[in-house]
Amino acid sequence: ALSELITQDELLLLLDKLQSNDVNLQLNILVLLRKIHDIQSLPYILPFLESKNPELREAAITTLRYINQLEKCPRALNLIFDEEASVRRAAALTLEHLQDTEVITILCQALTNDSDWQVRRNAAKSLAIHANNQAISALEIALNDEHWQVRKSAAQALQKIPDIQVMPRLIQALTDEYADVRKEAVIALGNLAHPDTINPLQQALDDPDREVSIQAQRAIQKIQVDKNSLH
């Protein structure tokens, strides 16, 4: 609604105020621009990606997510390697919306190397949206991540890009200590639709978590339906 209410002149006035030296005012305007999502505010947002203030860098990289028609933004990519974890977390989610050629490679690096588990999880979430085969190896590594939320997000991403090479790791994930991870691994195995997954999925029918056994049942039925339709 805000974008409908704001006239061109008012937008320019806001963008002009962005040049002030008042950090709170700048932060508030960057948040407002998310509601207006006008591409012409882009040149005014970009300088904040290099701000010395981490809060402004985080606000700016987050605002980019809301800008209409923004497909590429080379200056945004480096923020996934920012010294501040909060900035890297925001950048990892923003890269979900960008189509620059290096995006997948950079997200894979963040997924496998970042010291902050939330950055790794956000990278996996963005890779799920991109659903690009280039990410399979990194996602396979992430199934072994020390943090369960990263393992869960990696399994969810692998549901979108079924690949037989990850079958052994997904089968291993059926014994994960966290039910959420086991459930996503079950769904990913169902999407592989490979007869070799039937046996491990049948064992998952006895999972102590009800949701896991329900998904295992669905996955088995799906594979059998696919098999029958091939005949």
Secondary structure, 3 states (H helix, E strand, C coil): CHHHHCCHHHHHHHHHHCCCCCHHHHHHHHHHHHHHCCHHHHHHHHHHHHCCCHHHHHHHHHHHCCCCCCCCCHHHHHHHHCCCHHHHHHHHHHHHHCCCCCHHHHHHHHHHHCCCHHHHHHHHHHHHHHCCHHHHHHHHHHCCCCCHHHHHHHHHHHHHCCCHHHHHHHHHHCCCCCHHHHHHHHHHHHHHCCHHHHHHHHHHCCCCCHHHHHHHHHHHHHHHHHHHHHC
